[in-house]
């Protein structure tokens, strides 16, 4: 489908899951992303949403807060 992403991020699986769920008649699937750093991604169709599950490594975390000046995010 031409979706550029880091290995096993799951974004491509959110597009593929509804297609394969309909073809296979299943709501839950497990996908193998066969890349240099391959991994398994669980996906489940839940109404108009796709639930993604699997193992992950946190490389960064943070908190987003609104600025005091609502008109500009840059100072």
C-alpha positions as CSV (number, residue, x, y, z in Angstrom):
1,X,0.0,0.0,0.0
2,X,3.0,2.3,0.1
3,X,2.8,3.4,3.7
4,X,6.3,4.5,4.9
5,X,6.8,3.7,8.6
6,X,9.3,2.5,11.1
7,X,9.5,-1.3,11.6
8,X,6.4,-2.7,13.2
9,X,4.6,0.5,14.1
10,X,1.2,-0.8,13.2
11,X,-0.1,2.0,11.1
12,X,-0.2,-0.2,7.9
13,X,-2.0,-2.9,9.9
14,X,-4.9,-0.5,10.7
15,X,-5.5,-0.1,7.0
16,X,-5.1,-3.8,6.2
17,X,-7.2,-5.2,9.1
18,X,-10.7,-4.1,7.8
19,X,-9.8,-5.6,4.3
20,X,-8.7,-9.0,5.7
21,X,-11.4,-9.1,8.4
22,X,-14.0,-8.9,5.7
23,X,-12.3,-11.4,3.4
24,X,-11.6,-13.9,6.2
25,X,-14.8,-13.3,8.2
26,X,-12.8,-12.7,11.4
27,X,-12.7,-9.6,13.7
28,X,-9.3,-10.4,15.3
29,X,-6.1,-11.1,13.4
30,X,-2.4,-11.3,14.0
31,X,-0.1,-9.9,11.4
32,X,3.6,-10.5,10.9
33,X,5.6,-7.5,9.7
34,X,8.4,-9.2,7.8
35,X,11.0,-6.5,7.9
36,X,14.6,-6.5,9.0
37,X,13.4,-6.0,12.6
38,X,10.2,-8.1,12.2
39,X,7.4,-8.4,14.8
40,X,3.9,-9.5,15.4
41,X,0.9,-7.1,15.5
42,X,-2.5,-8.0,16.9
43,X,-5.4,-6.1,15.4
44,X,-9.1,-6.2,16.2
45,X,-11.9,-4.6,14.3
46,X,-14.2,-2.8,16.8
47,X,-16.9,-0.9,15.0
48,X,-15.2,1.8,12.9
49,X,-12.0,1.5,14.9
50,X,-9.0,-0.9,14.8
51,X,-7.5,-1.8,18.1
52,X,-3.7,-2.5,17.8
53,X,-1.8,-4.6,20.3
54,X,1.7,-6.0,20.6
55,X,5.0,-5.4,22.3
56,X,6.6,-2.0,22.3
57,X,9.7,-0.1,23.4
58,X,9.3,3.4,24.7
59,X,12.0,5.7,23.2
60,X,10.5,9.0,24.4
61,X,7.6,10.3,26.5
62,X,6.4,13.7,27.4
63,X,3.5,15.9,28.1
64,X,1.8,18.4,25.8
65,X,0.5,21.5,27.4
66,X,-1.3,24.5,25.8
67,X,0.6,27.7,25.7
68,X,-0.4,30.8,27.7
69,X,-0.9,32.7,24.5
70,X,-3.7,30.8,22.7
71,X,-3.0,32.7,19.5
72,X,0.5,31.4,18.9
73,X,2.2,28.2,19.8
74,X,5.6,29.8,19.0
75,X,7.3,32.4,21.1
